[in-house]
Amino acid sequence: MKAVRIHEHGGLEALRYEEIPEPICNDEKVKVQIKSASLNHLDIWIREGFPGMPLPLPLIMGSDGAGIISEVGKNVNDWKVGNEVVIQPNTFCGECDYCKNGKENYCKNYGIIGETENGVQSEFVVLNPINIYPKAKHLSFVDASSMQLVYLTSYQMLITRANLQPNETVLIYGATSGIGSAGIQIAKHLGTKVISTVGSDNKIEYAKQMGSDFVVNHSSENWSKQVKEIVGKKGVNVIFEHPGTATWENSMRLLAKGGRVVTCGATTGPIVKLDLRHLFMKQQTIIGSTMCDMKSFKQVMKHIENGDYKPFVDKVYPMSEIAEAHKRIEDREQIGKVVVSVE
């Protein structure tokens, strides 16, 4: 079968679209024929490598996908050949205290499909049943494959961790990124006032279509002043952080008394400055968030099935053009999710 793999970390040249043996389905697992798979910024980080964090190589890329079950192990009872499914990308032991208490993403053995084990950018994949979920019937395979990771990450950040409320204001960086677009829809569905940022004026309309009440261009020098004019002296209740170094100081300046900064990434750098006096005097909270627990995942899927959260696919590439798909994300050209289809 064909698959996208890396054998070493590096630039676009590290991506290989190659022939590898088709995986064998054992008695406890299911085999899925992948129809489409989407990219996340996580794919870029994995391709480049994490300092001090070895990953298993060679590695099939991809955490998000959708397809059709082609084989079911004899000890699996809840799935049938022909079922249309999406990928649930969290992996965990299911036996530790964290897992038993519904905090699967705290598990000592926690991992992500496409990072800590082979991913789904391949013609076939063999998975544990916990890693698949019924595809929403109203969605195409392309749309369905684009939604899981960004929505579960954003939901965990805003709803589960930051406890965002309907009468609050949220600032979401990077409206055209996957998690930015998902975060806007989640916050707007809750009834929150949404302020989002974009990197160029041609992306403003898209951010409004996603549900933003206000949009500012973070490439302009006075963008934080524009946000202050929107929220006044009260400040922003919740700030949806993922850029890191480039935005952190402004995030802390804009944060309201009792406000929460929730972060899941550091795309512009991991090192930030913090004045503890402002933190404790304003009784603010800084929250880290990674992926989600299974309760949040199921809540996200229910919202997707109900049509509350919508897909936002930017462009679809054949899987053989995986390097071009990566480049589109690296060059920040995308407005929404980039998807690869299996040929």
N, C-alpha and C positions, 0 to 999 in steps of 0.2 A: 504494500500500500504506500501511498505518498503521504509525507508528513513534513512539517516545518520543525527543524531542530537546530540547536546550537551545540557545537562540540567544544567551543571555547568562548570566553567572553570577549566582546569587542564592539566594533561599529557594525554598519549594515552588512559588511562582508562576512560577518560571523553567522548570518542566517543561511541555512541550507534547506532547500526544498528537494527532498531526496526519497528514494525508495527504501523502505525498511520492512521487516517481516510484520505481517498482520498479527495483532495480539490474540492470544487464546483465552477464551472465556471459561473460568472454572465454575465449580458447582455453587459457589456463594456469590457470584457476580453477574453483571449484565453487560452485554456488548451493544454499543450504540454506533450506528452509522451516522457520522457527523455530516450535516447539511451545510451549516455555516458556523463561523466562529468570529467573535469580535475581539478587537485589541483594546487594551487599557494602557495607561502610562506605566503600569507595573511591568508590561512586556518590555518596555525600553530599559527599565532598571535591571531587569533580569538578564537581558541580552548584554548589558554593559558590565554587570556584576556588582555585588555588594562587598565593599572592603571588610575583610574579616569574617565574612559569612559564605562559606563554601556551599555551592549548590551541586546536585548530582548531574554529571555530564557523561555522555550527551543527553540532552533534555528536549523533549517535545514541548513546544511553546503553547501558550494559550490557557486562560482560565474560564472563559465564557464560550458557551456553544449551545447548539440545538440540533436535534436529529431524531432518528427513529431507532427503536430497539430492534436489533437484528438477531439476538440470541439471549436466552435466559438460562442461568444455571439451575440445575434441578432442585436446589434447596431454596430458591427464591420464589416466593408465592404471590407477591403483590404486583408483579409486572408481567406483561405479555409481549410477544413479538408483534411489532407494528405500532406499539404505543409511541406517541410523539412526546418528546421530553426536552427539558432544558437542563443545564448543568448547575448543580449546587457546589460551588468551588471550595468550601471549607472541608478540611480533614481533621479528625480528632480521635482520641482513643475511645471515648464513650464510657470509660470506666473510672476515671479519676474523680475526685471530689468536685472539681470545677464542672466537669461534664454532667455529673449527676445532679448538680444544682443549676443546670441550664446556662452555664457560662462556658460553652464549648470553645469560644475563641480565646479563653484563658488557658486552655489545656497545655500541659507541658509538652505534649507531642503534636501541638497544633501545626497545621501546614495549609498550603494553598495549592490546588491543582494547577500545574503549569509553572510552579516555583519550586516546591519541595519534592514534587514528583511529576511524572510525565503529564503534559497537558492535553488539550483537545484539538489542536490544529493538525488534525490527521484525518484520514478517511474513516478509520474506526478507532474506538477507544473502549477499554474494558474498565468498569467502575464498580465500586460498592453501591448497593441500592440507595444508601443514604445520600449519594452524590448525584442523584437525578430527581427531577420533579416534573409533574405533568405540564406540558406546554399549554399556555393559554390558547384556546381554540380560535380566537379572533385574530391572532398574530401570525404572520409569515415566519418561516424559519430565520430569515435575515433579521427581522425586527425582534423576535424572541431571543435570539442569541446575543443581542446588544445590551440587555437590561440588567442582568443579575448582579454582577459585581459592583457596578456604580450605584445602583439603588440600595443594595444591602449595606454598602459602606456609608452612604449618605443618611440612610434611615437610622443606623446605629449611632451616628454622630449627632444628628439633630433630635431625634425622638428618644432613643434609649439612653444616651449619655448626657446630652445637654438639656434634656427635658424642656424643649422649646414649647412655648404656650401661644395660643391664638392671638392674644393681645400684645405680643412682643414684636420687636423689630430684629431681623436677622440680616447680616452682611455676608454675602457669598462671593468669594473670589472665583474668577475664571468661569463665567457663565457658559461659555461654549465648550468647556471641557466636559468629560463624561460625568464626573461627580458633581460639577457645578450645575449642569443641566438637570441632573436628578435631584440635587439639593433644592433647587428653585421649585420644582414641581411638588416635592414633599412638603416644603414650608408653605407654599401657596395653598395646597389642599388642606392644610391644617388651619388656614385663615390668618397666617402671619403676614406682616408687612415685609416685603422682600426688597432689599437693595442688592444689586449684583454689579460686578465689574467685568469689563471686557478690555482687550488689548488694542482694539481699533474700532473706529466709528462704524465700519461696515458690519460689525457684529451686534450693534445695539438693538436692531429690530428683532434679531433672533432671541436675544435675552428677554425682550418684552413678550415675544410669542410663548416662551417657556413659562411666563407668569410673573416676571419681575415688575414691581411697581415703579422702581427707579433704577436707572442704569448709569454708571459712570465709567469713563475711560481711564483705566489705571496707568496708561502711558503718559497722561498729562500730569504736569507737576503739581497741580492743585486738586487732584482727585479726592484726597482726604478732606480738604476744605469743603468740597461739594457734598460729601457725606455728612459733615457736621451741619451744613445748612439744612439738610433733609431732616436730621434727627434732633437738632437743637442741642441744648445743654444736657438733655437727658442721656444722650449717648445710645450706643447699640447694645441690645440685650444679649444677643448671641452672635459670635463671629465664627464663620465656617472657614477654618484655616487649612491650607494645604501647600501654599507656596513656601512658607518658612522665612528665611532671612530677609528677603526683599520686602515683605509686608508686615513683619512682626511688630516693629516699633509703632507703625500706624495703627495696627490692630489694638495694641494696648492703649494708645491715646484715645481711640474711638470708643472703647469699651465702657459701658455704663456701670454705675454702682450696682454691685450684685450681679454683674454680667459674667458670661461664660465664653471663653475661647475654647473651641473644640478643634483639635487638629489630627489629621490622619497622614500627613506627608510633609515633605521638605524639598520640593522640586527645585527651589532656588538656593538651597543650602540648609544645613541642620543646626547651625550655631546662631543663637539669638541672645540679645541682652534683655535683662529683666530687673526692674527696680522694685524690690520687695516692699518698699514703703507704700508705693501706690497700690500694690496688690492687696496688702492687708488693710490699709485705710479705706479702700473702696470695696472691700470684702468680695473681691473678684475670684473667679475659679478658672484654672487652666486644666483642660481635660484631654487626655490622649485617647485615641480610638483606633482600633484595628478590626477591619472586616465586621462580622456580626455573630450573634448567637443564633441558634436554630429557631427560637421563638420569633426573633426579628425577621429572619429569612422568610418564614411562613407568612408573617404579616405583610411583608413586601409583596410576596407572590399573590396574596389575596387582593391587594390593591391593584396589581397588574391585571389580574383576571377580571376585576370589576371595571377596568378601564380608567381608574383614578390616575394612574401613572402611565405615561405614554412613551413610546420609543422615539428616538431622535437620531436616526441614522444619517450620517454625512455622506459616506461614499462606500461602495462595495467593490473590492478587488478580487480577482481570481486568486486562489491561495498560492499559485506559482509566482505572483507578484508581491510576495510578502515584504520584500525590501522597500518597495514603493509605498506600501501601507505604513510601515514604520517611519519612513521619511516624512510622510504627510503629518504624522503626529509630532515628530521631532521639530519640524519647521513651523509648528503651530498654525498650520493651514486649515485644520479641520474645524467644522462647526457642527459638533455632535460626535457620534461614534463612528469609527472606522471598522468595517466588517470585511472578512474574507469568506468567499464561497468555495465550497469543495467542488472541484471540476469533475 
